[in-house]
Amino acid sequence: MQVITERQQAMLEFERTFWTFDEPKETLVRARFQCSADEYYVELNELLEQPEALEHDPLVVRRLQRQRVRRRRERLETGTDAQGGAQA
């Protein structure tokens, strides 16, 4: 069985707590992970597909998966499904 990396663990921890900070999420992502928000969300979405992520933090992973499904459904219903959106 694979183990998720320290960076991936940090991403899940960040998703658990980012709302407690006063700064915008994109600013926090850039400072903490040294990447753009788009790059972060691509990496996060890949992480959400890994069973090891679910084992590491099932509550956060399931919440993010539900949010992703809801956003996709909303885009499909409104006809605004753009290929460029990479948010989780």
Secondary structure, DSSP 8 states (H G I E B T S, - for coil): -----HHHHHHHHHHHHGGGSSS-HHHHHHHHHSS-HHHHHHHHHHHHT-HHHHHH-HHHHHHHHHHHHHHHHHHHHHT---TT----
